[in-house]
Protein backbone atom coordinates (compact mmCIF):
# COMPACT_ATOMS: atom_id res chain seq x y z
CA UNK A 1 0.00 0.00 0.00
CA UNK A 2 2.78 2.43 0.87
CA UNK A 3 4.55 1.69 -2.41
CA UNK A 4 1.45 2.67 -4.31
CA UNK A 5 1.28 5.99 -2.44
CA UNK A 6 4.95 6.66 -3.13
CA UNK A 7 4.44 6.05 -6.82
CA UNK A 8 1.45 8.34 -7.01
CA UNK A 9 3.38 11.12 -5.22
CA UNK A 10 6.30 10.93 -7.64
CA UNK A 11 3.96 10.98 -10.65
CA UNK A 12 2.51 14.33 -9.58
CA UNK A 13 5.82 16.21 -9.87
CA UNK A 14 5.65 18.79 -12.61
CA UNK A 15 8.61 19.02 -14.97
CA UNK A 16 10.90 21.98 -14.35
CA UNK A 17 12.92 23.87 -16.88
CA UNK A 18 16.68 23.88 -16.59
CA UNK A 19 16.79 27.70 -16.57
CA UNK A 20 14.53 30.31 -15.02
CA UNK A 21 12.96 33.34 -16.65
CA UNK A 22 15.91 35.55 -15.68
CA UNK A 23 18.34 33.22 -17.47
CA UNK A 24 16.34 33.38 -20.70
CA UNK A 25 16.08 37.18 -20.47
CA UNK A 26 19.83 37.49 -19.99
CA UNK A 27 20.44 35.13 -22.90
CA UNK A 28 18.17 37.17 -25.20
CA UNK A 29 19.99 40.31 -24.06
CA UNK A 30 23.32 38.72 -24.94
CA UNK A 31 22.07 37.81 -28.42
CA UNK A 32 20.93 41.40 -28.94
CA UNK A 33 24.32 42.75 -27.81
CA UNK A 34 26.19 40.43 -30.19
CA UNK A 35 23.92 41.45 -33.08
CA UNK A 36 24.55 45.13 -32.31
CA UNK A 37 28.29 44.43 -32.32
CA UNK A 38 28.11 42.79 -35.74
CA UNK A 39 26.00 45.66 -37.06
CA UNK A 40 28.64 48.10 -35.83
CA UNK A 41 31.28 46.07 -37.63
CA UNK A 42 29.25 46.04 -40.85
CA UNK A 43 28.97 49.83 -41.36
CA UNK A 44 29.53 51.62 -44.68
CA UNK A 45 32.41 53.84 -43.54
CA UNK A 46 36.16 53.31 -43.80
CA UNK A 47 37.33 49.74 -43.23
CA UNK A 48 39.98 50.90 -40.74
CA UNK A 49 37.66 53.04 -38.62
CA UNK A 50 37.84 53.08 -34.83
CA UNK A 51 34.30 51.69 -34.59
CA UNK A 52 35.02 48.63 -36.71
CA UNK A 53 38.43 47.83 -35.24
CA UNK A 54 37.87 48.61 -31.55
CA UNK A 55 34.28 49.25 -30.48
CA UNK A 56 32.54 46.45 -32.37
CA UNK A 57 34.83 43.61 -31.15
CA UNK A 58 34.54 44.86 -27.56
CA UNK A 59 30.73 44.91 -27.84
CA UNK A 60 30.71 41.38 -29.28
CA UNK A 61 32.95 40.04 -26.50
CA UNK A 62 30.70 41.73 -23.92
CA UNK A 63 27.70 40.03 -25.54
CA UNK A 64 29.37 36.64 -25.24
CA UNK A 65 30.27 37.41 -21.62
CA UNK A 66 26.62 38.20 -20.84
CA UNK A 67 25.67 34.89 -22.49
CA UNK A 68 28.16 33.06 -20.29
CA UNK A 69 26.72 34.78 -17.22
CA UNK A 70 23.20 33.86 -18.38
CA UNK A 71 24.15 30.19 -18.40
CA UNK A 72 25.82 30.24 -14.98
CA UNK A 73 23.39 32.58 -13.19
CA UNK A 74 21.31 30.87 -10.54
CA UNK A 75 18.46 32.96 -9.08
CA UNK A 76 18.30 33.13 -5.29
CA UNK A 77 14.64 32.08 -4.99
CA UNK A 78 15.18 28.52 -6.30
N, CA, C and O of each residue as an XYZ file, in Angstrom:
312
protein
N       0.819     -1.188      0.000
C       0.000      0.000      0.000
C       0.860      1.247      0.000
O       0.563      2.203     -0.716
N       1.930      1.252      0.799
C       2.779      2.434      0.872
C       3.543      2.643     -0.438
O       3.835      3.778     -0.814
N       3.865      1.547     -1.130
C       4.546      1.687     -2.406
C       3.639      2.354     -3.427
O       4.104      3.138     -4.254
N       2.378      2.055     -3.377
C       1.448      2.671     -4.312
C       1.335      4.171     -4.045
O       1.253      4.958     -4.988
N       1.330      4.576     -2.779
C       1.276      5.994     -2.439
C       2.558      6.708     -2.874
O       2.508      7.847     -3.339
N       3.690      6.049     -2.725
C       4.954      6.657     -3.132
C       4.982      6.862     -4.639
O       5.477      7.882     -5.118
N       4.461      5.912     -5.379
C       4.440      6.049     -6.823
C       3.512      7.169     -7.260
O       3.832      7.911     -8.189
N       2.391      7.297     -6.615
C       1.453      8.342     -7.007
C       2.001      9.730     -6.658
O       1.709     10.697     -7.362
N       2.794      9.842     -5.577
C       3.380     11.124     -5.221
C       4.469     11.541     -6.205
O       4.598     12.725     -6.514
N       5.242     10.596     -6.695
C       6.305     10.934     -7.643
C       5.726     11.248     -9.015
O       6.338     12.005     -9.769
N       4.577     10.699     -9.362
C       3.960     10.982    -10.650
C       3.427     12.414    -10.715
O       3.305     12.967    -11.808
N       3.114     13.012     -9.597
C       2.514     14.334     -9.580
C       3.534     15.459     -9.715
O       3.135     16.619     -9.818
N       4.815     15.169     -9.720
C       5.822     16.214     -9.867
C       5.734     16.816    -11.261
O       5.700     16.103    -12.264
N       5.698     18.127    -11.303
C       5.650     18.789    -12.608
C       7.074     18.967    -13.127
O       7.991     19.206    -12.342
N       7.264     18.856    -14.419
C       8.608     19.022    -14.972
C       9.066     20.475    -14.839
O       8.291     21.409    -15.050
N      10.335     20.642    -14.488
C      10.905     21.983    -14.346
C      11.877     22.240    -15.479
O      12.540     21.328    -15.973
N      11.947     23.484    -15.875
C      12.917     23.866    -16.885
C      14.307     23.945    -16.251
O      14.446     24.115    -15.040
N      15.310     23.820    -17.081
C      16.680     23.883    -16.586
C      16.997     25.308    -16.119
O      17.645     25.500    -15.091
N      16.533     26.305    -16.884
C      16.795     27.701    -16.566
C      15.512     28.395    -16.141
O      14.411     27.941    -16.452
N      15.670     29.497    -15.429
C      14.534     30.309    -15.022
C      14.315     31.435    -16.027
O      15.044     31.565    -17.011
N      13.298     32.240    -15.755
C      12.955     33.336    -16.650
C      14.107     34.332    -16.771
O      14.363     34.852    -17.857
N      14.796     34.599    -15.676
C      15.908     35.551    -15.684
C      17.040     35.066    -16.596
O      17.670     35.872    -17.280
N      17.297     33.769    -16.609
C      18.342     33.223    -17.471
C      18.008     33.443    -18.946
O      18.870     33.831    -19.734
N      16.750     33.194    -19.312
C      16.343     33.383    -20.698
C      16.381     34.853    -21.087
O      16.744     35.174    -22.219
N      16.015     35.755    -20.179
C      16.080     37.179    -20.472
C      17.524     37.626    -20.671
O      17.816     38.395    -21.587
N      18.424     37.150    -19.820
C      19.834     37.488    -19.988
C      20.397     36.928    -21.292
O      21.216     37.571    -21.948
N      19.958     35.735    -21.661
C      20.441     35.133    -22.898
C      19.944     35.911    -24.116
O      20.700     36.109    -25.067
N      18.686     36.355    -24.101
C      18.173     37.171    -25.199
C      18.897     38.515    -25.262
O      19.160     39.031    -26.348
N      19.217     39.080    -24.097
C      19.985     40.315    -24.062
C      21.369     40.104    -24.667
O      21.861     40.967    -25.394
N      21.990     38.989    -24.382
C      23.319     38.716    -24.936
C      23.266     38.565    -26.453
O      24.171     39.020    -27.152
N      22.225     37.937    -26.963
C      22.073     37.806    -28.419
C      21.919     39.180    -29.052
O      22.507     39.453    -30.098
N      21.124     40.052    -28.415
C      20.932     41.401    -28.939
C      22.236     42.186    -28.935
O      22.513     42.920    -29.884
N      23.041     42.047    -27.888
C      24.320     42.753    -27.806
C      25.275     42.269    -28.896
O      25.968     43.078    -29.511
N      25.318     40.971    -29.138
C      26.194     40.432    -30.186
C      25.736     40.918    -31.560
O      26.568     41.257    -32.401
N      24.432     40.957    -31.796
C      23.916     41.447    -33.084
C      24.285     42.919    -33.273
O      24.677     43.321    -34.369
N      24.164     43.723    -32.222
C      24.554     45.134    -32.308
C      26.046     45.253    -32.635
O      26.442     46.104    -33.431
N      26.861     44.410    -32.027
C      28.292     44.426    -32.323
C      28.586     44.113    -33.776
O      29.431     44.763    -34.391
N      27.895     43.122    -34.335
C      28.109     42.793    -35.741
C      27.581     43.887    -36.655
O      28.155     44.135    -37.716
N      26.496     44.545    -36.259
C      25.997     45.663    -37.063
C      26.979     46.828    -37.038
O      27.158     47.509    -38.048
N      27.614     47.059    -35.900
C      28.645     48.097    -35.831
C      29.827     47.752    -36.730
O      30.425     48.640    -37.338
N      30.158     46.497    -36.815
C      31.278     46.070    -37.635
C      30.952     46.134    -39.125
O      31.857     46.202    -39.957
N      29.675     46.112    -39.460
C      29.254     46.037    -40.852
C      29.154     47.399    -41.520
O      29.000     47.436    -42.741
N      29.230     48.496    -40.826
C      28.970     49.832    -41.360
C      29.557     50.133    -42.726
O      30.388     49.376    -43.230
N      29.130     51.235    -43.328
C      29.534     51.622    -44.681
C      30.778     52.513    -44.708
O      31.282     52.824    -45.787
N      31.271     52.921    -43.566
C      32.405     53.843    -43.535
C      33.726     53.118    -43.792
O      33.744     51.953    -44.189
N      34.809     53.818    -43.560
C      36.163     53.305    -43.802
C      36.394     51.965    -43.100
O      35.940     51.755    -41.975
N      37.102     51.070    -43.776
C      37.330     49.737    -43.232
C      38.241     49.773    -41.998
O      38.186     48.863    -41.171
N      39.066     50.798    -41.864
C      39.982     50.897    -40.737
C      39.500     51.897    -39.690
O      40.309     52.503    -38.988
N      38.189     52.069    -39.585
C      37.660     53.036    -38.621
C      37.771     52.501    -37.191
O      37.865     51.295    -36.964
N      37.758     53.422    -36.247
C      37.839     53.076    -34.826
C      36.662     52.192    -34.406
O      36.824     51.279    -33.597
N      35.493     52.465    -34.952
C      34.295     51.689    -34.593
C      34.442     50.232    -35.004
O      34.132     49.329    -34.228
N      34.913     50.005    -36.218
C      35.024     48.629    -36.713
C      36.164     47.857    -36.056
O      36.041     46.655    -35.820
N      37.259     48.526    -35.763
C      38.434     47.828    -35.236
C      38.451     47.702    -33.721
O      39.081     46.790    -33.188
N      37.766     48.606    -33.016
C      37.866     48.607    -31.552
C      36.522     48.417    -30.868
O      36.364     47.513    -30.048
N      35.561     49.257    -31.196
C      34.283     49.252    -30.477
C      33.491     47.981    -30.756
O      33.008     47.338    -29.823
N      33.353     47.612    -32.018
C      32.537     46.445    -32.374
C      33.057     45.148    -31.753
O      32.251     44.394    -31.207
N      34.365     44.843    -31.806
C      34.832     43.613    -31.148
C      34.624     43.621    -29.634
O      34.333     42.581    -29.044
N      34.771     44.786    -29.004
C      34.541     44.860    -27.563
C      33.075     44.582    -27.248
O      32.768     43.873    -26.290
N      32.165     45.142    -28.055
C      30.733     44.911    -27.842
C      30.392     43.441    -28.039
O      29.593     42.888    -27.283
N      30.978     42.805    -29.033
C      30.715     41.382    -29.283
C      31.219     40.524    -28.125
O      30.525     39.607    -27.687
N      32.407     40.811    -27.635
C      32.948     40.044    -26.499
C      32.083     40.255    -25.260
O      31.849     39.313    -24.504
N      31.607     41.477    -25.045
C      30.701     41.731    -23.920
C      29.398     40.940    -24.068
O      28.856     40.442    -23.082
N      28.900     40.826    -25.296
C      27.702     40.029    -25.536
C      27.918     38.563    -25.201
O      27.053     37.925    -24.601
N      29.070     38.029    -25.588
C      29.369     36.639    -25.239
C      29.556     36.468    -23.734
O      29.199     35.430    -23.177
N      30.110     37.475    -23.078
C      30.275     37.410    -21.619
C      28.910     37.392    -20.923
O      28.712     36.654    -19.958
N      27.977     38.202    -21.412
C      26.624     38.199    -20.840
C      25.961     36.843    -21.070
O      25.236     36.358    -20.201
N      26.199     36.227    -22.226
C      25.669     34.887    -22.487
C      26.242     33.854    -21.538
O      25.524     32.968    -21.076
N      27.514     33.959    -21.248
C      28.163     33.061    -20.288
C      27.560     33.242    -18.901
O      27.302     32.266    -18.196
N      27.339     34.493    -18.514
C      26.717     34.781    -17.221
C      25.287     34.243    -17.191
O      24.832     33.734    -16.167
N      24.581     34.358    -18.316
C      23.204     33.864    -18.380
C      23.133     32.356    -18.138
O      22.176     31.865    -17.538
N      24.126     31.638    -18.596
C      24.147     30.192    -18.403
C      24.456     29.840    -16.957
O      23.860     28.918    -16.399
N      25.386     30.571    -16.346
C      25.823     30.238    -14.983
C      24.976     30.854    -13.883
O      25.059     30.420    -12.734
N      24.162     31.857    -14.204
C      23.387     32.578    -13.191
C      22.340     31.676    -12.571
O      21.576     31.017    -13.276
N      22.309     31.648    -11.250
C      21.310     30.874    -10.536
C      20.521     31.821     -9.629
O      21.082     32.347     -8.667
N      19.248     32.048     -9.905
C      18.456     32.961     -9.080
C      18.388     32.497     -7.627
O      18.447     31.300     -7.345
N      18.266     33.439     -6.723
C      18.298     33.130     -5.285
C      17.025     32.468     -4.791
O      17.049     31.805     -3.754
N      15.908     32.626     -5.501
C      14.640     32.076     -4.990
C      14.455     30.599     -5.299
O      13.461     30.021     -4.859
N      15.367     29.950     -6.041
C      15.180     28.516     -6.304
C      16.037     27.662     -5.444
O      15.990     26.436     -5.550
